[in-house]
Amino acid sequence: MDHRSGQKSAAQYLYPPLDPFDQRMMDVGGGHSIYVEQCGRPDGLPVMVVHGGPGGGCSPAMRRYFDPETYRIILFDQRGCGRSRPHASIDENTTWHLVADMEAIRTALGIDRMILFGGSWGATLALIYAITHPDRAAHLVLRGVFTMTEAELQWFYGGGAGRFFPELWARFQSAIPEAERGDLITAYHRRLFSGHLMEEMRFARLWANWENSLATIDAQVSAGEGPSDYARAFSRLENHYFVNRGFLGEDRWILKNRNRIETIGADIVQGRYDMVCPPAAATDLAQGWANARMNLIPLAGHALSEPGISEALVAVMDRLRPR
């Protein structure tokens, strides 16, 4: 899950704007080319930034959480996202393709081990990559944890979050006939992939606005309409992943395989009032993980732009700098 807000984060003012020292399109097969950029110090401590969604994209603001004199910052747009091509394509676009792409980026850049920095779906993908390649993950920095469980999907698309925002929930589910409301992810899937552009655009805006409206602690901040083309791409990609339950094969896959990464250090930054990815998932992930440090931000929701979230993430990255 992902949110793009116009609100400026405190972290954006800590460092001057960074110019990428390397930008490229990388052919990863299956007709896909992904956008990759590097910023900061070429010989610095590598950190890979994993954006949210599925269906979001990296942005210049994501560079601002890292001291450019310390870190080699790697950002990339996942398949179908942002500047990657083909845009919004779901062909050969699964979690396992994305994990392979991350490994291809690491190999191409000659990096041995790297910090993984991801929020929401970015935290999900960072965890799956680390579980798959534990020898390549130096540390995990996770924000707004989402572990792709049925309980989390049911919370957000089955009415749990809607009990706190009944007027927004009514708008989201009322577009679907009552007989189909027992499975809104599937119902929206039919319409997001109907082949009728106007219908797809309409339901894409509804899908994206439901998430965006709950992303910040002030639900009114992002309650407006987003651009239709972005909404369609984002919503189709996100729904594609959710209707397939992240392509993980079984529920609670991340939690069942956490033992593979328990020797790796992790910092978890979680908003207390995160309505998109409630703290229960982060708590479940951290429970019994001796090397995980949990930081619950008292007055924060889900978005990266929340001031308390931004400040906590900058503090984590400053603490991880070599002394």
VEXVEX-533190 format. One record per residue (C-alpha): residue number from 1; residue in three letters; chain; z, x, y. Coordinates in nm, 3 decimals, padded with zeros to 5 digits. Each point is the difference from the previous one (the first is absolute). Layout:
<rs>
{NUM, "ALA", "A", {Z, X, Y}}
...
</rs>
This chain:
<rs>
{1, "MET", "A", {00.000, 00.000, 00.000}}
{2, "ASP", "A", {-00.076, 00.121, 00.347}}
{3, "HIS", "A", {00.045, -00.085, 00.365}}
{4, "ARG", "A", {-00.174, 00.124, 00.309}}
{5, "SER", "A", {00.192, -00.069, 00.318}}
{6, "GLY", "A", {-00.082, 00.073, 00.361}}
{7, "GLN", "A", {00.364, 00.094, 00.059}}
{8, "LYS", "A", {00.048, 00.371, 00.064}}
{9, "SER", "A", {00.246, 00.183, -00.221}}
{10, "ALA", "A", {00.253, 00.246, 00.131}}
{11, "ALA", "A", {-00.147, 00.271, -00.220}}
{12, "GLN", "A", {-00.334, -00.011, 00.181}}
{13, "TYR", "A", {00.157, 00.169, 00.302}}
{14, "LEU", "A", {00.167, 00.288, -00.180}}
{15, "TYR", "A", {-00.306, 00.218, -00.043}}
{16, "PRO", "A", {-00.326, 00.039, 00.194}}
{17, "PRO", "A", {-00.317, -00.155, -00.142}}
{18, "LEU", "A", {-00.133, 00.190, -00.298}}
{19, "ASP", "A", {-00.365, 00.091, -00.045}}
{20, "PRO", "A", {-00.114, 00.010, -00.363}}
{21, "PHE", "A", {-00.100, 00.351, -00.103}}
{22, "ASP", "A", {-00.203, -00.133, -00.293}}
{23, "GLN", "A", {-00.175, -00.334, -00.052}}
{24, "ARG", "A", {-00.227, -00.079, -00.291}}
{25, "MET", "A", {-00.148, -00.270, -00.218}}
{26, "MET", "A", {00.075, 00.073, -00.365}}
{27, "ASP", "A", {-00.218, -00.139, -00.278}}
{28, "VAL", "A", {00.235, -00.129, -00.271}}
{29, "GLY", "A", {-00.257, -00.166, -00.224}}
{30, "GLY", "A", {-00.082, -00.360, -00.076}}
{31, "GLY", "A", {-00.193, -00.021, 00.324}}
{32, "HIS", "A", {00.315, 00.063, 00.205}}
{33, "SER", "A", {00.052, 00.257, 00.276}}
{34, "ILE", "A", {00.346, 00.024, 00.153}}
{35, "TYR", "A", {00.097, 00.125, 00.345}}
{36, "VAL", "A", {00.244, 00.294, 00.006}}
{37, "GLU", "A", {00.146, 00.185, 00.298}}
{38, "GLN", "A", {00.250, 00.279, 00.054}}
{39, "CYS", "A", {00.219, 00.061, 00.305}}
{40, "GLY", "A", {00.280, 00.229, 00.105}}
{41, "ARG", "A", {00.038, 00.351, -00.141}}
{42, "PRO", "A", {-00.268, 00.116, -00.248}}
{43, "ASP", "A", {00.250, 00.214, -00.192}}
{44, "GLY", "A", {00.288, -00.245, 00.044}}
{45, "LEU", "A", {00.206, -00.200, -00.246}}
{46, "PRO", "A", {-00.244, -00.258, -00.149}}
{47, "VAL", "A", {00.079, -00.369, 00.042}}
{48, "MET", "A", {-00.238, -00.274, -00.113}}
{49, "VAL", "A", {00.023, -00.326, 00.194}}
{50, "VAL", "A", {-00.070, -00.307, -00.216}}
{51, "HIS", "A", {-00.084, -00.310, 00.203}}
{52, "GLY", "A", {00.093, -00.356, -00.081}}
{53, "GLY", "A", {-00.184, -00.312, -00.097}}
{54, "PRO", "A", {-00.166, 00.015, -00.243}}
{55, "GLY", "A", {-00.279, -00.022, 00.253}}
{56, "GLY", "A", {00.151, 00.168, 00.305}}
{57, "GLY", "A", {-00.106, 00.344, 00.120}}
{58, "CYS", "A", {00.135, 00.312, 00.165}}
{59, "SER", "A", {00.031, 00.021, 00.379}}
{60, "PRO", "A", {00.077, 00.269, 00.259}}
{61, "ALA", "A", {00.352, -00.143, 00.042}}
{62, "MET", "A", {00.079, 00.104, -00.356}}
{63, "ARG", "A", {-00.026, 00.367, 00.100}}
{64, "ARG", "A", {00.291, -00.026, 00.241}}
{65, "TYR", "A", {00.282, 00.013, -00.252}}
{66, "PHE", "A", {-00.047, 00.369, -00.074}}
{67, "ASP", "A", {00.062, 00.320, 00.193}}
{68, "PRO", "A", {-00.352, 00.147, 00.031}}
{69, "GLU", "A", {00.145, 00.351, 00.009}}
{70, "THR", "A", {00.147, -00.057, -00.347}}
{71, "TYR", "A", {-00.214, -00.244, -00.194}}
{72, "ARG", "A", {-00.352, -00.005, -00.139}}
{73, "ILE", "A", {-00.064, -00.374, 00.028}}
{74, "ILE", "A", {-00.256, -00.160, -00.231}}
{75, "LEU", "A", {-00.113, -00.356, 00.071}}
{76, "PHE", "A", {-00.263, -00.198, -00.188}}
{77, "ASP", "A", {-00.147, -00.347, -00.009}}
{78, "GLN", "A", {00.022, -00.148, -00.349}}
{79, "ARG", "A", {-00.310, -00.141, -00.171}}
{80, "GLY", "A", {-00.154, -00.280, 00.202}}
{81, "CYS", "A", {00.236, 00.060, 00.292}}
{82, "GLY", "A", {-00.047, 00.125, 00.355}}
{83, "ARG", "A", {-00.277, 00.259, 00.022}}
{84, "SER", "A", {-00.048, 00.025, -00.377}}
{85, "ARG", "A", {-00.322, -00.141, -00.137}}
{86, "PRO", "A", {-00.115, -00.246, -00.123}}
{87, "HIS", "A", {00.226, -00.203, 00.225}}
{88, "ALA", "A", {00.221, -00.262, -00.170}}
{89, "SER", "A", {-00.159, 00.060, -00.341}}
{90, "ILE", "A", {00.209, -00.101, -00.302}}
{91, "ASP", "A", {-00.238, 00.159, -00.251}}
{92, "GLU", "A", {00.167, 00.288, -00.185}}
{93, "ASN", "A", {00.298, -00.052, 00.226}}
{94, "THR", "A", {00.328, -00.002, -00.193}}
{95, "THR", "A", {00.335, 00.172, 00.029}}
{96, "TRP", "A", {-00.113, 00.260, -00.252}}
{97, "HIS", "A", {-00.312, 00.078, 00.202}}
{98, "LEU", "A", {00.225, 00.057, 00.304}}
{99, "VAL", "A", {00.235, 00.227, -00.195}}
{100, "ALA", "A", {-00.302, 00.202, -00.117}}
{101, "ASP", "A", {-00.124, 00.019, 00.361}}
{102, "MET", "A", {00.334, 00.139, 00.119}}
{103, "GLU", "A", {-00.012, 00.262, -00.272}}
{104, "ALA", "A", {-00.360, 00.085, 00.095}}
{105, "ILE", "A", {00.106, 00.047, 00.364}}
{106, "ARG", "A", {00.289, 00.225, -00.102}}
{107, "THR", "A", {-00.227, 00.211, -00.220}}
{108, "ALA", "A", {-00.278, 00.025, 00.258}}
{109, "LEU", "A", {00.245, 00.115, 00.268}}
{110, "GLY", "A", {00.156, 00.261, -00.228}}
{111, "ILE", "A", {00.351, -00.147, 00.021}}
{112, "ASP", "A", {00.249, 00.064, -00.278}}
{113, "ARG", "A", {00.279, -00.248, 00.083}}
{114, "MET", "A", {00.034, -00.241, 00.290}}
{115, "ILE", "A", {00.239, -00.244, 00.163}}
{116, "LEU", "A", {-00.113, -00.361, -00.038}}
{117, "PHE", "A", {00.065, -00.222, 00.304}}
{118, "GLY", "A", {-00.076, -00.368, -00.052}}
{119, "GLY", "A", {00.111, -00.344, 00.111}}
{120, "SER", "A", {-00.030, -00.343, -00.164}}
{121, "TRP", "A", {-00.307, 00.023, -00.230}}
{122, "GLY", "A", {-00.013, 00.365, 00.106}}
{123, "ALA", "A", {00.346, 00.042, -00.156}}
{124, "THR", "A", {-00.127, -00.173, -00.316}}
{125, "LEU", "A", {-00.298, 00.232, -00.028}}
{126, "ALA", "A", {00.208, 00.309, 00.080}}
{127, "LEU", "A", {00.242, -00.092, -00.281}}
{128, "ILE", "A", {-00.281, -00.063, -00.249}}
{129, "TYR", "A", {-00.168, 00.330, 00.090}}
{130, "ALA", "A", {00.330, 00.188, -00.037}}
{131, "ILE", "A", {00.073, -00.164, -00.337}}
{132, "THR", "A", {-00.351, 00.094, -00.116}}
{133, "HIS", "A", {00.012, 00.355, 00.145}}
{134, "PRO", "A", {00.370, 00.088, 00.032}}
{135, "ASP", "A", {-00.074, 00.372, 00.021}}
{136, "ARG", "A", {-00.203, -00.056, 00.318}}
{137, "ALA", "A", {00.258, -00.199, 00.198}}
{138, "ALA", "A", {00.239, 00.217, 00.201}}
{139, "HIS", "A", {00.191, -00.289, 00.160}}
{140, "LEU", "A", {-00.044, -00.374, 00.063}}
{141, "VAL", "A", {00.052, -00.167, 00.338}}
{142, "LEU", "A", {-00.021, -00.376, -00.052}}
{143, "ARG", "A", {00.019, -00.283, 00.254}}
{144, "GLY", "A", {00.017, -00.375, -00.063}}
{145, "VAL", "A", {-00.005, 00.043, -00.377}}
{146, "PHE", "A", {-00.232, -00.221, -00.206}}
{147, "THR", "A", {-00.003, 00.057, -00.377}}
{148, "MET", "A", {-00.269, -00.255, -00.096}}
{149, "THR", "A", {00.228, -00.220, -00.209}}
{150, "GLU", "A", {-00.052, -00.368, -00.070}}
{151, "ALA", "A", {00.328, -00.076, 00.178}}
{152, "GLU", "A", {-00.124, 00.166, 00.321}}
{153, "LEU", "A", {-00.332, -00.185, -00.010}}
{154, "GLN", "A", {00.176, -00.330, -00.066}}
{155, "TRP", "A", {00.237, 00.063, 00.290}}
{156, "PHE", "A", {-00.285, 00.034, 00.246}}
{157, "TYR", "A", {-00.264, -00.230, -00.150}}
{158, "GLY", "A", {00.221, -00.243, -00.192}}
{159, "GLY", "A", {00.213, -00.140, 00.280}}
{160, "GLY", "A", {00.298, 00.235, 00.025}}
{161, "ALA", "A", {-00.086, 00.145, 00.340}}
{162, "GLY", "A", {-00.129, -00.342, 00.100}}
{163, "ARG", "A", {00.352, -00.140, -00.009}}
{164, "PHE", "A", {00.077, 00.217, 00.304}}
{165, "PHE", "A", {-00.326, -00.082, 00.182}}
{166, "PRO", "A", {-00.084, -00.355, -00.109}}
{167, "GLU", "A", {-00.248, -00.066, 00.281}}
{168, "LEU", "A", {-00.200, 00.315, -00.080}}
{169, "TRP", "A", {00.021, -00.067, -00.374}}
{170, "ALA", "A", {-00.126, -00.355, 00.052}}
{171, "ARG", "A", {-00.306, 00.136, 00.181}}
{172, "PHE", "A", {-00.065, 00.251, -00.280}}
{173, "GLN", "A", {00.028, -00.239, -00.294}}
{174, "SER", "A", {-00.134, -00.318, 00.161}}
{175, "ALA", "A", {-00.355, 00.142, -00.007}}
{176, "ILE", "A", {00.015, -00.018, -00.382}}
{177, "PRO", "A", {-00.014, -00.333, -00.189}}
{178, "GLU", "A", {00.342, -00.098, -00.133}}
{179, "ALA", "A", {-00.114, 00.026, -00.362}}
{180, "GLU", "A", {-00.068, 00.375, 00.045}}
{181, "ARG", "A", {00.313, 00.098, 00.191}}
{182, "GLY", "A", {00.184, 00.117, -00.310}}
{183, "ASP", "A", {-00.201, 00.326, 00.015}}
{184, "LEU", "A", {-00.105, 00.073, 00.357}}
{185, "ILE", "A", {-00.123, 00.352, -00.077}}
{186, "THR", "A", {-00.258, -00.140, -00.243}}
{187, "ALA", "A", {-00.081, -00.295, 00.226}}
{188, "TYR", "A", {-00.071, 00.231, 00.293}}
{189, "HIS", "A", {-00.199, 00.229, -00.230}}
{190, "ARG", "A", {-00.245, -00.282, -00.073}}
{191, "ARG", "A", {-00.059, -00.051, 00.369}}
{192, "LEU", "A", {00.003, 00.363, 00.113}}
{193, "PHE", "A", {-00.274, 00.073, -00.255}}
{194, "SER", "A", {-00.186, -00.331, 00.017}}
{195, "GLY", "A", {-00.324, 00.151, 00.128}}
{196, "HIS", "A", {00.010, -00.225, 00.308}}
{197, "LEU", "A", {00.061, 00.225, 00.301}}
{198, "MET", "A", {00.159, -00.257, 00.231}}
{199, "GLU", "A", {00.240, -00.116, -00.271}}
{200, "GLU", "A", {00.089, 00.361, -00.084}}
{201, "MET", "A", {00.066, 00.076, 00.368}}
{202, "ARG", "A", {00.220, -00.305, 00.044}}
{203, "PHE", "A", {00.219, 00.074, -00.301}}
{204, "ALA", "A", {00.010, 00.372, 00.081}}
{205, "ARG", "A", {00.152, -00.076, 00.340}}
{206, "LEU", "A", {00.257, -00.229, -00.159}}
{207, "TRP", "A", {00.090, 00.264, -00.263}}
{208, "ALA", "A", {00.030, 00.286, 00.251}}
{209, "ASN", "A", {00.188, -00.205, 00.261}}
{210, "TRP", "A", {00.263, -00.111, -00.250}}
{211, "GLU", "A", {00.088, 00.364, -00.069}}
{212, "ASN", "A", {-00.035, 00.128, 00.356}}
{213, "SER", "A", {00.218, -00.278, 00.140}}
{214, "LEU", "A", {00.295, 00.112, -00.212}}
{215, "ALA", "A", {-00.043, 00.377, 00.035}}
{216, "THR", "A", {00.229, 00.059, 00.297}}
{217, "ILE", "A", {00.356, -00.113, 00.060}}
{218, "ASP", "A", {-00.136, -00.209, 00.286}}
{219, "ALA", "A", {-00.237, -00.230, -00.188}}
{220, "GLN", "A", {-00.170, -00.106, 00.322}}
{221, "VAL", "A", {-00.130, 00.351, 00.078}}
{222, "SER", "A", {-00.294, -00.019, -00.238}}
{223, "ALA", "A", {-00.059, -00.370, -00.046}}
{224, "GLY", "A", {-00.345, 00.006, 00.162}}
{225, "GLU", "A", {-00.342, 00.014, -00.157}}
{226, "GLY", "A", {-00.144, 00.337, -00.103}}
{227, "PRO", "A", {-00.368, 00.100, -00.002}}
{228, "SER", "A", {-00.189, -00.200, -00.263}}
{229, "ASP", "A", {-00.190, 00.296, -00.150}}
{230, "TYR", "A", {00.319, 00.204, -00.044}}
{231, "ALA", "A", {00.185, -00.302, -00.139}}
{232, "ARG", "A", {-00.274, -00.069, -00.255}}
{233, "ALA", "A", {-00.009, 00.361, -00.126}}
{234, "PHE", "A", {00.379, 00.036, -00.007}}
{235, "SER", "A", {00.067, -00.337, -00.163}}
{236, "ARG", "A", {-00.267, 00.035, -00.269}}
{237, "LEU", "A", {00.117, 00.347, -00.100}}
{238, "GLU", "A", {00.368, -00.094, 00.000}}
{239, "ASN", "A", {-00.060, -00.317, -00.197}}
{240, "HIS", "A", {-00.219, 00.192, -00.248}}
{241, "TYR", "A", {00.293, 00.230, -00.076}}
{242, "PHE", "A", {00.259, -00.276, -00.012}}
{243, "VAL", "A", {-00.195, -00.236, -00.224}}
{244, "ASN", "A", {-00.028, 00.297, -00.241}}
{245, "ARG", "A", {00.370, 00.085, 00.042}}
{246, "GLY", "A", {-00.081, 00.348, 00.122}}
{247, "PHE", "A", {-00.192, 00.080, -00.321}}
{248, "LEU", "A", {00.328, 00.124, -00.150}}
{249, "GLY", "A", {-00.021, -00.188, -00.328}}
{250, "GLU", "A", {00.363, -00.114, -00.007}}
{251, "ASP", "A", {00.265, -00.128, 00.237}}
{252, "ARG", "A", {00.251, 00.250, 00.148}}
{253, "TRP", "A", {-00.225, 00.293, -00.101}}
{254, "ILE", "A", {00.132, 00.226, 00.276}}
{255, "LEU", "A", {00.365, -00.069, -00.083}}
{256, "LYS", "A", {-00.062, 00.047, -00.372}}
{257, "ASN", "A", {-00.159, 00.340, 00.063}}
{258, "ARG", "A", {00.232, 00.124, 00.272}}
{259, "ASN", "A", {00.155, 00.251, -00.239}}
{260, "ARG", "A", {-00.313, 00.214, 00.045}}
{261, "ILE", "A", {00.086, 00.067, 00.366}}
{262, "GLU", "A", {00.379, 00.009, -00.002}}
{263, "THR", "A", {00.006, 00.377, 00.056}}
{264, "ILE", "A", {-00.204, -00.046, 00.319}}
{265, "GLY", "A", {00.182, -00.063, 00.327}}
{266, "ALA", "A", {-00.064, -00.324, 00.186}}
{267, "ASP", "A", {00.092, -00.148, 00.336}}
{268, "ILE", "A", {-00.023, -00.379, 00.026}}
{269, "VAL", "A", {-00.008, -00.162, 00.344}}
{270, "GLN", "A", {00.039, -00.376, -00.024}}
{271, "GLY", "A", {00.041, -00.275, 00.258}}
{272, "ARG", "A", {00.298, -00.225, -00.067}}
{273, "TYR", "A", {-00.200, -00.306, 00.114}}
{274, "ASP", "A", {-00.329, 00.089, -00.168}}
{275, "MET", "A", {-00.148, -00.339, -00.088}}
{276, "VAL", "A", {-00.319, 00.142, -00.152}}
{277, "CYS", "A", {00.167, 00.247, -00.237}}
{278, "PRO", "A", {00.371, -00.092, -00.017}}
{279, "PRO", "A", {00.261, 00.275, -00.054}}
{280, "ALA", "A", {00.065, -00.107, -00.360}}
{281, "ALA", "A", {-00.307, 00.196, -00.120}}
{282, "ALA", "A", {00.109, 00.319, 00.178}}
{283, "THR", "A", {00.351, -00.044, -00.137}}
{284, "ASP", "A", {-00.130, -00.047, -00.354}}
{285, "LEU", "A", {-00.214, 00.311, 00.035}}
{286, "ALA", "A", {00.285, 00.216, 00.133}}
{287, "GLN", "A", {00.265, -00.126, -00.244}}
{288, "GLY", "A", {00.097, 00.289, -00.229}}
{289, "TRP", "A", {-00.250, 00.241, 00.158}}
{290, "ALA", "A", {00.228, 00.289, 00.092}}
{291, "ASN", "A", {-00.261, 00.176, 00.214}}
{292, "ALA", "A", {-00.085, -00.310, 00.205}}
{293, "ARG", "A", {00.152, -00.053, 00.344}}
{294, "MET", "A", {00.005, -00.359, 00.128}}
{295, "ASN", "A", {-00.006, -00.072, 00.376}}
{296, "LEU", "A", {00.035, -00.371, 00.075}}
{297, "ILE", "A", {-00.090, -00.067, 00.365}}
{298, "PRO", "A", {00.226, -00.282, 00.132}}
{299, "LEU", "A", {-00.229, -00.172, 00.253}}
{300, "ALA", "A", {-00.351, 00.055, -00.137}}
{301, "GLY", "A", {-00.267, -00.185, -00.190}}
{302, "HIS", "A", {-00.299, 00.132, -00.191}}
{303, "ALA", "A", {-00.235, 00.163, 00.251}}
{304, "LEU", "A", {-00.038, 00.373, 00.049}}
{305, "SER", "A", {00.015, -00.069, 00.374}}
{306, "GLU", "A", {00.359, -00.128, -00.008}}
{307, "PRO", "A", {00.196, 00.246, 00.220}}
{308, "GLY", "A", {00.281, 00.052, -00.251}}
{309, "ILE", "A", {-00.248, 00.060, -00.282}}
{310, "SER", "A", {-00.200, 00.251, 00.206}}
{311, "GLU", "A", {00.308, 00.193, 00.108}}
{312, "ALA", "A", {00.131, 00.019, -00.355}}
{313, "LEU", "A", {-00.333, 00.128, -00.134}}
{314, "VAL", "A", {-00.024, 00.269, 00.267}}
{315, "ALA", "A", {00.356, 00.107, -00.083}}
{316, "VAL", "A", {-00.090, 00.028, -00.369}}
{317, "MET", "A", {-00.307, 00.212, 00.070}}
{318, "ASP", "A", {00.197, 00.225, 00.235}}
{319, "ARG", "A", {00.268, 00.047, -00.268}}
{320, "LEU", "A", {-00.265, 00.097, -00.258}}
{321, "ARG", "A", {-00.138, 00.281, 00.217}}
{322, "PRO", "A", {00.055, 00.347, -00.147}}
{323, "ARG", "A", {00.295, 00.175, 00.167}}
</rs>
